[in-house]
């Protein structure tokens, strides 16, 4: 059995999600990968699956720059939702942003475990998925 | 003669003896109840100088001297008519008009009912005694009058044993006791120890008959004391008189004269004044020593010959002085003269001489006296003051601005005391006009600056602090100058303020400042755009690059040709997207850099109609209602290309993000502001949650709707086009109800 059952990939960039999904599948570390094109869709999913640990992800890879609800907006909603979620979820920000301002902002949100700048290599992904922070 | 009851039982011989004795010593008379004389003895006749026949039957009042009052006689009669004995002293008149004093006893003789029926009077002659008494009283009175009015001192009579027999005088006003307190007591009690000591020391000489005088200073006053022995008629010394005279006032006056002379001399010296007295008969001048000191001459030799004095006068002024003096003597009118004199050390000094005639009693003129004043210092100071005033005025005139001093009175009136030449150039008003009325200066103040000007000026006037204000002045031809003014108010009187005002032309600086301000604005704006650009690079350019890099990595690793084909196919849209973004960026940068783009007055209605025609298909298919009202501001001064683009984007968004639940209405209108035109585009479409998206609303590649055509470029380019022309764009929106976009076009 794989160590990660569910992983959410939240990014509006179709090329990136296609390639990343493929890379993760190749690592054989994740059972199921769900892709959402914006923050709002992901929040809607989490809200519905809040009491279903089978569906809830262990890991979220989150883009910042997205339509409708961007990464920051998602994190705000997620913090509100968190008390109702019966599972520990590790969130990585995966973004093209090289702005120090964005890095600072991410560091100030305790729900964010790491800030990863694209592109993400296969090795990088394996490290992220194998070294999930402990409870 | 009737017998009274008291002697009824006395033997007759004894009675006769009594009567004889009485007749010999006393003046006896009997009167009836009305006062008529019924009996007089010889003594009565003798003293009154009337014969018995003349007196009998007459009323006793023929002897009345008129000395006593009516009350005196009333008392007498009231007493005896009651049957009581009256005693008293009466002054009576003799037949020849002389008078005599009698000690009188009147005994009423009463009947069985105790009613008086006649009066018996016994009188003793006391005239001599009375006379002495009167003389003594008179003498005492006179002495008192003398002593009480004795000015500035006292007179005292002292016996050889040094008892004070008598004393008086105004000098007692100065001490805290009265003559009565010391008369009859030892002298020691009444005198100062100093005076008493002197008397003790000199008593033998006084008692030998010497008259002594000495001055003494006691109780802060000067006294002159004189001691003169007094002898009675037989030449026996019975004491001495001490006369004390307070000479403090005269002493002080003498001292004052002395002091005044000293002060006068000091005054002369301090005031650089001297006096002179020219006797033109003897041709001599008498100088005060200070005059000589002022002239550097020997102050001890006060009398000089006229010829010598003439030598001291500056050669150039001699003739003038001589003429002036002659004229003054002729006209008998003396004036102030100013001339130069040469000191003995050769130094030249300027003097002022005021003189006046001095006539001896009969009016024959013999000399002129005068005051000589060294005014060299004053003249020098005046000259320096004049020079420094001139320098200041020159400086003030050379300032390229307004320098002004004026007195402001209550009720806003003002009197100008000085205006610099520079005022003419700056204010473009002739100096003489400004001098007439200060309001001419302030009338130039720009109307938009007037309120602030008045406020700051009033504050300064109220608090007496420096007035500092920058304002515009408007020239006759409408040109505007920027002026910075500094004014200091000085309170002269309750309702008088002296203003010193300096105003300088700062138009050039103002222009520079405005330029800097503009540049700063531009820089800030560009800085924001740069930050935006950084974000664009970060998100919108890096993303496709990252994707390309990843795809190439996959292509390189892939062994399967089909798989590689898939990756290569995926590269295409990435590159297309990148190039699209790139083109958009170039376009926005072009707008930002397009300084040359020129504005013109655009008929909004016309421009709008063209845009609507481009959307006709969409409007028809969606059944949208367009409400346009440009009546309030039919024209916008703007680059036509930008305005079309702005209108196009806003209308396009409204159409694109319409709600499927209701019929779309787009309301477009223009309105006027202060040199601004506002464009409002309101729709009843999907709306945007501004709480989440406000900061991203106008950013590139930000989309807020799940609409396939949402690219996040329209509002970004609109904002760029608005801001490029210094305008502003903002929005209000409620999700599910609609959005309103506002555009402010500036500099209209």
Interface residues (C-beta under 8 A of the other chain):
Chain A: X13 X15 X16 X18 X19 X22 X38 X64 X65 X67 X68 X69 X70 X73 X96 X97 X98 X99 X118 X119 X121
Chain B: X534 X535 X538 X539 X542 X543 X546 X547 X549 X550 X551 X553 X554 X570 X573 X574 X692 X696 X701 X702 X703 X704 X705 X706 X710 X712
